[in-house]
């Protein structure tokens, strides 16, 4: 199966994993970041490798590759990523990785399951 390497000027988002599905949307024809209609979203393919500044995906021969102005996004495999937290202790760290922009957090929530008692 053919592959495509997507190179980024910054660091790849840390939660991208192998077997995630990559997509893109052309932001230039939509006038910004509003996808509006989900028919504009194009499936790139399954992620097979994740680097610091790039990801490699399997791609169908009929898929048009994204351009440099397209917004790249990904989805997780629901069968492997649907569990809740287990146990008595959880620790999270929220980081704003842009030192020049203030971040605003609207809400944080978690589903959990007490594993034993």
C-alpha positions as CSV (number, residue, x, y, z in Angstrom):
1,X,0.0,0.0,0.0
2,X,1.4,3.5,-0.8
3,X,2.4,5.8,2.0
4,X,2.6,9.5,2.5
5,X,4.8,11.4,4.9
6,X,3.2,14.5,6.4
7,X,5.9,17.0,7.6
8,X,5.1,19.7,10.1
9,X,7.0,22.9,11.1
10,X,6.3,22.2,14.7
11,X,6.2,19.2,17.0
12,X,3.5,16.5,16.2
13,X,0.7,16.5,18.8
14,X,1.7,14.1,21.6
15,X,-1.4,11.9,21.5
16,X,-1.0,10.8,17.9
17,X,-0.4,7.0,17.9
18,X,0.1,4.3,15.4
19,X,-3.2,3.0,14.0
20,X,-5.0,6.4,14.5
21,X,-6.8,7.6,11.4
22,X,-5.5,10.9,9.8
23,X,-7.8,13.3,8.0
24,X,-7.5,16.8,6.5
25,X,-9.8,19.7,5.6
26,X,-9.1,22.5,3.1
27,X,-9.3,25.6,5.2
28,X,-8.7,28.0,2.3
29,X,-12.0,27.4,0.6
30,X,-13.9,27.5,3.9
31,X,-12.7,30.9,4.9
32,X,-10.9,29.9,8.0
33,X,-11.1,27.2,10.6
34,X,-14.9,26.4,10.3
35,X,-15.4,23.0,8.7
36,X,-19.1,23.5,8.6
37,X,-19.9,20.5,6.4
38,X,-18.3,17.2,7.3
39,X,-18.3,16.2,3.6
40,X,-15.3,18.5,3.2
41,X,-13.2,16.3,5.5
42,X,-10.9,13.9,3.6
43,X,-9.6,10.6,5.1
44,X,-5.8,10.3,4.6
45,X,-5.3,6.9,6.1
46,X,-4.0,4.9,9.0
47,X,-0.9,6.3,10.9
48,X,1.9,3.8,10.6
49,X,4.8,5.9,12.1
50,X,5.0,9.0,14.3
51,X,8.1,11.2,14.4
52,X,8.9,14.4,16.2
53,X,7.9,16.6,13.2
54,X,6.2,14.1,10.9
55,X,3.7,11.2,10.6
56,X,3.6,8.5,8.0
57,X,0.2,7.2,6.8
58,X,-1.0,4.5,4.5
59,X,-2.9,6.1,1.7
60,X,-5.3,4.9,-0.9
61,X,-4.2,5.5,-4.5
62,X,-7.4,7.5,-5.1
63,X,-6.9,9.9,-2.1
64,X,-5.7,13.4,-3.1
65,X,-2.8,14.4,-0.8
66,X,-3.3,17.4,1.5
67,X,-1.6,20.7,0.6
68,X,0.4,22.9,3.0
69,X,-2.6,25.1,3.8
70,X,-4.8,22.1,4.9
71,X,-5.7,21.4,8.5
72,X,-4.6,17.9,9.6
73,X,-6.5,16.1,12.3
74,X,-6.8,12.5,13.6
75,X,-9.2,10.1,15.3
76,X,-8.5,7.3,17.7
77,X,-9.5,3.6,17.3
78,X,-12.6,3.4,19.6
79,X,-12.0,-0.3,20.4
80,X,-8.6,0.5,22.0
81,X,-9.3,3.9,23.5
82,X,-12.6,3.7,25.2
83,X,-11.6,2.7,28.8
84,X,-12.0,4.9,31.9
85,X,-9.5,5.4,34.6
86,X,-9.0,2.5,36.9
87,X,-7.7,2.5,40.5
88,X,-7.5,4.9,43.4
89,X,-5.0,7.5,42.0
90,X,-4.8,9.6,38.9
91,X,-2.4,12.4,38.0
92,X,-2.7,14.7,35.1
93,X,-0.6,17.6,33.8
94,X,-2.1,20.3,31.5
95,X,0.5,22.2,29.5
96,X,0.2,25.2,27.2
97,X,3.2,24.6,24.9
98,X,3.0,28.1,23.3
99,X,5.0,30.5,25.5
100,X,3.7,33.6,23.6
101,X,-0.1,32.8,23.9
102,X,-2.2,32.6,27.0
103,X,-4.4,29.6,27.3
104,X,-7.9,29.4,28.6
105,X,-9.4,26.3,30.0
106,X,-13.2,26.0,29.9
107,X,-13.7,22.6,31.5
108,X,-12.0,19.5,32.7
109,X,-13.8,16.2,33.5
110,X,-13.0,12.5,33.9
111,X,-14.9,9.2,33.9
112,X,-13.4,6.8,36.4
113,X,-14.1,3.4,37.8
114,X,-13.0,2.3,41.2
115,X,-11.1,-1.0,40.5
116,X,-11.6,-2.6,43.9
117,X,-12.7,-1.8,47.4
